[in-house]
Amino acid sequence: MAAQGRHGGQESNKMTALVVDDNTVNRMIHHRLLDNLGIENVAVVNGKEAVDIHCSGKTFDLILMDMDMPVMNGIEATRQLREMGIRSMIAGVSTRSMEREIREFIEAGLDDYQEKPLTMSKLISIVHKING
Amino acid sequence: MAIAALKTQRRNLVQSMFDEGVLDNQFNQLQDLQDSSNPNFVEEVISLFCNDAERIITELNRYLNDQNVEFSKLDSYVHQLKGSSSSIGAYRLKLACVNLRQASEERNMEECAGAFNSIRREYYVVRSKLQVLIQLERHIVNLENQQ
């Protein structure tokens, strides 16, 4: 059952999230962080899979988007999702520290950016932005 | 009381790892994610991390021993290991990865070899200490369950 883009108008009250990260350890940790907050979540391993899952009709309240991934990186995936009309909260997470790189990622259409590693407090600050 | 002594041992081990920079605060995040609904979370993440790290170290070794080193492939693997290390709080291992990336960017083979040796060394240090930690945890849980 696909959730609507924002929190209102869903059949279930549970928030949903998509983890997009090519690193297995990160996927496991992000999954657990989201679980702990009661957020139903699914993980994919690169930007193309993130786009594909949306093409299949699924949407999520939150997308945690890694930057560096093979096949399609986070910048390109974010651009494509926005072009597709996806209005979900997209939070970029990356280890990049150069302002120029972060800016390029943000300008691709992010709603938020957090430096890795992701912690519970960083995730909570992202989730608060969804709830307005 | 056996459990108290083991808990002290566990606390001291973790503290020493923080003091030596083997672990940083990110490890606390992992511990915080473990609870009664996920009682083995830390052990599972560490196990996943070690499998991944060993695979990457094997690949790095292979690439570094090639006649013509493919630096871009090397960089991609180091990036992965740096990411995993950072996520579990393996601080010194993460730094060793940063050094290898630097050496690789400079195409400095000698530095790369040295940095790679550091990675291997730091990986085995963190792995062996985490294995002791996991054994202590299991022992404590067993004793607690017997009570």
HADDOCK unambig.tbl for C-alpha pairs under 7 A between the chains (distance, minus, plus):
assign (segid A and resid 23 and name CA) (segid B and resid 80 and name CA) 6.61 0.50 0.50
assign (segid A and resid 25 and name CA) (segid B and resid 45 and name CA) 6.64 0.50 0.50
assign (segid A and resid 25 and name CA) (segid B and resid 48 and name CA) 6.51 0.50 0.50
assign (segid A and resid 25 and name CA) (segid B and resid 49 and name CA) 6.02 0.50 0.50
assign (segid A and resid 25 and name CA) (segid B and resid 84 and name CA) 5.82 0.50 0.50
assign (segid A and resid 26 and name CA) (segid B and resid 84 and name CA) 6.66 0.50 0.50
assign (segid A and resid 26 and name CA) (segid B and resid 87 and name CA) 6.51 0.50 0.50
assign (segid A and resid 32 and name CA) (segid B and resid 33 and name CA) 6.97 0.50 0.50
assign (segid A and resid 33 and name CA) (segid B and resid 33 and name CA) 6.98 0.50 0.50
assign (segid A and resid 117 and name CA) (segid B and resid 86 and name CA) 6.32 0.50 0.50
assign (segid A and resid 117 and name CA) (segid B and resid 87 and name CA) 5.20 0.50 0.50
assign (segid A and resid 119 and name CA) (segid B and resid 29 and name CA) 6.46 0.50 0.50
